[in-house]
């Protein structure tokens, strides 16, 4: 851009020196007089170069702060797990003080001090980031003011490229500030947005709790509507095929990672009962597993509190149509801020996806919506605030949300929200409204994603006009 500007200035000089920008007149002696008109001021190329250098500096700062925000989120999860574990340990010591020695007390004190130090460190980091973001916004405002003045004084086209660069910086700053607010002031349970804007890079926790790379089928996540006291409860199941034989619960994320199970519920006990399921399409809600029943094709729910099972047939639902990545995903359960859902296909719809809303009291499908997408071409679906999102493969490393269906307006849309899928295929993908994250089971690994929403009043704003 700078070379172009220099060329422009030199060209203008050459035109003036060559007498092309002139007015001519003849005097009485017959001589021809030429007068060259020079501009009142020279275009400030040096000032524009300085602005570009500032742009590079701001961009570097923004990249650092964006990476910090992602780091804070991971740290928060770890700190929450530590605090929860300490709370449980202290309660146990209070209930049975005689079972613990002075050494145990000292150990707990040290752990408390460590957590306090970590919290102080995190608070300082957050405050530092907030201050940096304010500084960056002030820098951009100053640059915008200078660019606006240049635009008024000189040809608009000369500063167009620089303006575009600052538009990009402004958008990056907005995105960073929005994500910062979403992490530390999340609008959990509130649907004041117009849909998903983008998905984060995958967060790979680790290989499954069985430490078995062959367990490519399964799922993991949190309770989408936890009972009081079980807000941090996680669950997992993995196997070598789509058969569902049990479900394992963990008291929190830390215990999941450490493979310290809280409880395992068997869905099959020989000569007693067979409640097994099939497909990687289950969720846990109010301590109840919702899944596809195996012995009689239909939906089932296993109450892990009362240890009872109930199953129902969905009228017209077909066992012929599954998702692209895995067999036997005929009934796919999902939960969001507005309740419990199931997706399936029918012979009548010729394999096109049908969305149903489940009445949680009667365990019946109350209402259905017919979509226009062919289920076997879809990677997976999930629900957010009454909107169904469907994914498909772009390439071996990229998945894409390509379709939405809004149950409130009954309108469908084709969109493009690409995201990285860690490995080429996955069998489980669901949204959890309690933390606004996507949970994926990908070739035996626990994977999760943060979700950015198009929130009203927080869209990318332009500080520079067109």
C-alpha positions in Angstrom: 0.0 0.0 0.0 2.8 2.4 0.9 4.5 1.7 -2.4 1.3 2.6 -4.2 1.1 5.9 -2.3 4.7 6.8 -3.1 4.0 6.1 -6.7 1.0 8.3 -6.6 2.9 11.2 -5.0 5.9 10.8 -7.4 3.5 10.6 -10.4 1.7 13.8 -9.3 5.1 15.5 -9.0 6.1 14.3 -12.4 2.9 15.6 -13.9 3.5 19.0 -12.3 7.1 19.2 -13.4 6.3 18.2 -16.9 3.8 21.0 -17.3 0.8 18.8 -17.7 -1.1 20.3 -14.8 -1.0 23.9 -16.2 -3.0 26.8 -17.4 -1.6 28.6 -20.5 -1.9 32.1 -21.9 -0.1 34.3 -24.5 1.5 37.7 -23.7 1.7 40.7 -26.1 5.2 39.7 -27.2 3.9 36.3 -28.5 5.6 34.3 -25.8 3.6 31.4 -24.2 3.4 31.4 -20.4 2.6 28.3 -18.5 1.6 28.3 -14.8 1.7 25.1 -12.8 -0.7 24.7 -9.8 0.7 22.8 -6.9 -1.4 21.4 -4.1 -1.6 23.3 -0.8 -0.2 20.3 1.1 1.7 17.1 0.4 0.1 13.8 1.2 1.6 12.6 4.6 3.0 9.2 3.6 5.1 9.1 6.8 2.0 9.5 8.9 0.3 6.6 7.1 3.4 4.4 7.5 3.3 5.2 11.3 -0.4 4.2 11.3 0.4 0.9 9.7 3.1 0.2 12.3 0.6 0.9 15.0 -1.8 -1.6 13.3 0.8 -4.3 13.5 1.4 -3.6 17.1 -2.3 -3.6 18.0 -2.8 -6.9 16.1 0.1 -8.5 18.0 -1.4 -7.4 21.4 -4.8 -8.7 20.4 -3.5 -12.1 19.5 -1.8 -12.4 22.9 -5.0 -11.3 24.8 -7.2 -13.7 22.8 -4.9 -16.6 23.7 -5.0 -15.5 27.4 -8.8 -15.5 27.5 -8.8 -19.1 26.3 -6.2 -20.0 29.0 -8.3 -18.3 31.7 -11.2 -20.6 30.8 -9.2 -23.7 31.2 -7.8 -22.5 34.5 -11.3 -21.6 35.8 -12.4 -25.2 35.2 -9.4 -26.6 37.1 -9.8 -24.1 40.0 -13.5 -25.0 40.3 -12.6 -28.7 40.5 -10.0 -28.0 43.2 -12.5 -25.9 45.2 -15.2 -28.5 45.0 -12.9 -31.3 46.1 -11.7 -29.2 49.0 -15.2 -28.4 50.1 -16.1 -32.2 50.1 -12.9 -33.0 52.1 -13.6 -30.3 54.7 -17.2 -31.5 55.1 -15.9 -35.1 55.7 -13.4 -33.8 58.3 -16.1 -31.8 60.1 -18.4 -34.8 60.2 -15.7 -37.2 61.5 -12.9 -35.2 63.0 -11.5 -38.1 65.0 -10.5 -39.9 61.8 -8.1 -37.2 60.7 -4.8 -36.3 62.3 -3.0 -33.0 62.6 -1.0 -33.9 59.5 -4.3 -34.1 57.5 -5.3 -30.7 58.8 -1.9 -29.2 57.7 -2.3 -30.8 54.3 -5.7 -29.2 53.9 -4.4 -25.8 55.0 -1.7 -26.0 52.4 -4.2 -26.9 49.7 -6.4 -24.0 50.7 -3.5 -21.6 50.6 -2.5 -22.9 47.2 -6.0 -22.4 45.8 -6.1 -18.9 47.3 -2.8 -18.1 45.6 -4.1 -19.4 42.3 -7.3 -17.3 42.6 -5.3 -14.2 43.4 -3.1 -14.9 40.4 -6.1 -15.4 38.1 -7.8 -12.2 39.4 -4.6 -10.2 38.6 -4.4 -11.7 35.2 -8.1 -10.9 34.4 -7.6 -7.3 35.6 -4.5 -7.0 33.5 -6.3 -8.3 30.4 -9.3 -5.9 31.0 -6.8 -3.0 31.2 -5.0 -4.1 28.0 -8.3 -4.3 26.1 -9.3 -0.8 27.3 -5.9 0.5 26.1 -6.3 -1.2 22.7 -9.7 0.3 22.3 -8.3 3.8 23.1 -5.4 3.2 20.6 -7.9 2.2 17.9 -10.1 5.3 18.6 -7.1 7.6 18.2 -6.1 5.9 14.9 -9.7 6.1 13.7 -9.7 9.8 14.4 -6.5 10.3 12.4 -7.8 8.2 9.5 -11.0 10.2 9.5 -9.1 13.5 9.3 -6.9 12.1 6.5 -10.0 11.1 4.7 -11.5 14.5 5.0 -8.3 16.3 3.9 -7.2 13.9 1.1 -8.5 11.6 -1.5 -10.7 8.9 0.2 -9.2 6.0 -1.9 -5.7 6.7 -0.6 -6.6 5.5 2.9 -9.1 2.8 2.0 -6.7 -0.2 2.5 -5.6 1.1 5.9 -9.2 1.6 6.9 -9.9 -2.0 6.0 -7.0 -3.1 8.2 -8.5 -1.2 11.2 -11.9 -2.6 10.5 -10.4 -6.1 11.0 -8.7 -5.0 14.2 -11.9 -3.5 15.5 -13.7 -6.8 14.8 -11.0 -8.8 16.6 -11.2 -6.5 19.6 -15.0 -6.9 19.7 -14.7 -10.7 19.5 -12.1 -10.7 22.3 -14.2 -8.5 24.5 -17.4 -10.5 23.8 -15.6 -13.8 24.6 -14.1 -12.3 27.8 -17.6 -11.3 28.9 -19.0 -14.7 27.9 -16.5 -16.5 30.0 -16.6 -14.4 33.2 -20.2 -13.1 32.8 -22.0 -15.9 30.9 -25.7 -15.6 30.1 -26.4 -19.2 31.0 -30.0 -20.1 30.3 -30.8 -16.9 28.5 -31.6 -17.0 24.7 -31.0 -13.3 23.9 -29.1 -14.1 20.8 -29.7 -14.8 17.1 -27.8 -18.1 16.9 -24.3 -19.5 16.8 -21.7 -17.2 15.4 -18.6 -19.5 15.6 -17.2 -22.5 17.4 -13.8 -22.5 19.2 -10.9 -24.8 18.5 -11.4 -28.3 20.0 -10.4 -28.8 23.6 -9.1 -32.3 23.9 -9.3 -33.5 27.5 -7.9 -37.0 27.2 -8.5 -40.6 26.0 -11.6 -42.2 27.5 -11.7 -43.5 31.1 -11.2 -47.1 29.9 -7.9 -45.9 28.3 -9.0 -48.0 25.2 -8.4 -46.5 21.8 -10.6 -49.2 20.4 -13.6 -47.7 22.2 -14.5 -45.5 19.2 -18.2 -45.5 20.0 -19.6 -43.7 23.0 -20.3 -40.3 24.5 -19.6 -38.0 27.5 -20.8 -34.8 29.0 -22.7 -33.2 31.9 -26.3 -33.5 33.1 -28.3 -30.9 31.1 -30.6 -30.2 34.1 -28.8 -31.5 37.2 -30.4 -32.2 40.5 -29.4 -30.0 43.4 -25.9 -31.0 44.6 -25.1 -32.7 41.3 -24.2 -29.6 39.2 -20.7 -30.8 38.5 -21.7 -34.4 37.7 -20.1 -35.9 34.5 -20.9 -39.1 32.7 -19.2 -41.4 30.2 -19.8 -44.5 28.2 -17.5 -46.1 25.5 -17.4 -49.4 23.6 -16.2 -51.1 20.5 -19.6 -50.9 18.8 -22.9 -49.1 19.1 -24.3 -51.3 21.9 -25.0 -49.4 25.1 -24.6 -51.7 28.2 -24.0 -49.2 31.0 -23.5 -45.6 32.1 -20.7 -44.4 34.5 -21.0 -41.2 36.5 -18.3 -39.0 38.0 -18.8 -36.5 40.8 -16.9 -33.8 38.8 -14.6 -33.1 35.9 -11.5 -33.8 37.9 -12.7 -37.2 38.9 -13.6 -38.0 35.3 -10.1 -37.1 34.2 -8.6 -39.1 37.0 -11.0 -42.1 36.1 -12.4 -42.1 39.7 -16.0 -43.2 39.1 -18.8 -42.2 41.4 -21.2 -44.9 40.2 -21.7 -47.3 37.3 -25.2 -48.4 36.3 -25.4 -51.6 34.4 -28.2 -51.8 31.8 -27.9 -55.6 31.5 -27.8 -58.3 34.2 -28.1 -61.8 33.0 -31.3 -63.6 34.0 -32.6 -60.4 35.7 -33.1 -57.6 33.1 -32.0 -56.4 29.7 -32.4 -52.6 29.4 -29.6 -52.2 26.8 -29.6 -49.5 24.2 -28.0 -48.9 20.8 -26.5 -45.9 19.0 -24.3 -43.0 20.3 -27.3 -40.6 20.7 -28.0 -40.5 24.5 -28.0 -37.6 27.0 -28.4 -37.3 30.8 -31.1 -35.0 32.1 -32.3 -34.8 35.8 -30.2 -37.9 36.6 -32.0 -39.8 33.9 -30.4 -41.4 30.8 -32.4 -40.9 27.6 -31.4 -43.3 24.9 -32.5 -45.6 22.0 -33.9 -48.9 23.3 -32.5 -52.1 21.8 -35.0 -54.9 22.3 -38.0 -52.9 21.1 -37.2 -50.1 18.7 -38.2 -46.9 20.5 -37.0 -44.3 23.0 -36.2 -45.2 26.6 -35.3 -43.4 29.8 -33.4 -44.9 32.7 -33.8 -43.1 36.0 -30.5 -43.4 37.8 -32.1 -42.4 41.1 -35.0 -44.9 41.2 -33.2 -47.5 39.0 -36.3 -47.9 36.8 -36.7 -47.9 33.0 -39.5 -46.7 30.8 -39.7 -47.1 27.0 -42.1 -45.7 24.4 -42.5 -46.2 20.6 -42.4 -43.1 18.5 -45.1 -43.3 15.8 -43.7 -43.7 12.3 -40.1 -43.5 13.4 -37.9 -45.7 11.2 -34.8 -47.8 12.1 -33.6 -47.5 8.5 -31.9 -44.1 8.7 -28.8 -43.2 10.7 -26.3 -40.4 10.6 -23.3 -40.3 8.2 -20.6 -41.2 10.8 -22.2 -44.1 12.7 -24.9 -46.8 12.4 -27.9 -47.2 14.7 -28.3 -43.5 15.4 -31.9 -43.7 14.5 -33.2 -41.7 17.5 -31.0 -38.8 18.6 -31.8 -37.1 21.9 -30.9 -33.5 22.7 -31.6 -31.0 25.5 -31.4 -27.2 25.5 -32.7 -24.2 27.4 -36.3 -25.0 26.3 -36.5 -28.7 27.1 -36.0 -32.2 25.7 -35.9 -33.2 22.0 -35.5 -36.1 19.7 -34.6 -36.3 16.0 -35.4 -39.2 13.7 -36.5 -40.0 10.2 -39.6 -41.8 8.8 -40.3 -44.0 5.7 -43.0 -41.5 4.9 -40.5 -38.6 4.9 -38.1 -40.8 2.7 -35.3 -40.3 5.2 -35.7 -36.6 5.7 -35.0 -35.5 9.3 -38.0 -35.1 11.7 -37.7 -33.1 14.9 -39.9 -33.9 17.9 -40.4 -32.1 21.3 -40.7 -34.5 24.2 -43.1 -33.9 27.1 -40.9 -34.8 30.0 -43.9 -35.6 32.3 -45.7 -38.0 30.0 -42.6 -39.1 28.0 -44.5 -38.6 24.8 -43.6 -36.7 21.6 -45.9 -33.7 21.8 -45.1 -31.9 18.6 -43.1 -32.7 15.4 -41.6 -30.6 12.6 -40.6 -31.9 9.2 -37.3 -30.7 7.8 -35.9 -30.8 4.3 -32.5 -32.4 5.0 -31.7 -36.1 4.3 -30.6 -37.7 7.6 -27.9 -40.0 6.2 -26.1 -36.9 4.7 -25.9 -35.3 8.2 -23.0 -35.7 10.6 -25.0 -34.9 13.7 -27.5 -32.5 15.1 -28.0 -30.6 18.4 -30.4 -28.1 19.9 -29.8 -24.6 21.2 -32.7 -22.3 22.4 -35.3 -24.1 20.3 -33.1 -24.1 17.1 -31.8 -27.3 15.6 -28.3 -27.2 14.1 -27.2 -29.9 11.6 -23.5 -30.6 10.7 -21.7 -32.2 7.8 -18.2 -33.0 6.8 -16.1 -30.5 4.8 -12.9 -32.4 4.8 -10.9 -34.8 7.1 -10.2 -32.0 9.6 -13.2 -29.7 9.3 -16.9 -30.0 10.2 -19.5 -27.4 9.3 -22.9 -26.4 10.8 -24.7 -26.0 7.5 -28.4 -26.0 8.4 -30.7 -24.7 11.1 -34.4 -25.1 11.8 -36.1 -22.6 14.2 -39.1 -24.2 15.9 -40.3 -20.8 17.0 -40.7 -19.4 13.5 -40.7 -22.8 11.7 -38.2 -21.5 9.3 -35.1 -23.3 8.0 -31.8 -21.7 6.9 -28.6 -22.8 5.2 -25.6 -21.4 7.0 -21.8 -22.0 7.2 -20.2 -22.2 10.6 -17.0 -24.4 10.2 -15.1 -25.9 13.1 -12.2 -28.2 13.6 -13.1 -31.8 14.5 -9.7 -33.1 15.9 -9.9 -36.4 14.0 -11.7 -37.3 10.8 -14.8 -38.9 12.3 -16.8 -38.7 15.4 -20.0 -40.4 16.8 -21.3 -38.1 19.4 -22.1 -34.3 19.5 -24.4 -32.5 21.9 -24.9 -29.1 23.4 -25.3 -28.6 27.1 -27.3 -25.5 28.3 -25.7 -25.5 31.8 -22.3 -24.3 30.4 -23.1 -23.5 26.8 -20.5 -26.0 25.5 -20.6 -28.7 22.8 -19.4 -32.1 23.9 -18.0 -34.5 21.3 -16.8 -38.1 21.5 -14.1 -38.4 18.7 -12.4 -41.7 18.2 -12.3 -42.5 21.9 -11.3 -39.0 23.0 -13.2 -36.5 25.2 -13.5 -33.3 23.1 -15.4 -30.1 23.9 -16.0 -26.7 22.3 -16.9 -23.2 23.4 -19.7 -21.5 21.5 -19.9 -17.9 20.5 -23.4 -16.4 19.9 -24.6 -13.5 17.9 -25.9 -11.5 20.8 -28.0 -8.3 20.3 -25.9 -5.2 21.0 -22.6 -7.2 20.9 -22.1 -7.7 17.2 -19.0 -6.5 15.5 -19.2 -2.7 15.4 -17.5 -0.5 12.8 -15.8 2.6 14.2 -15.0 3.8 10.7 -17.8 4.5 8.2 -18.0 3.3 4.7 
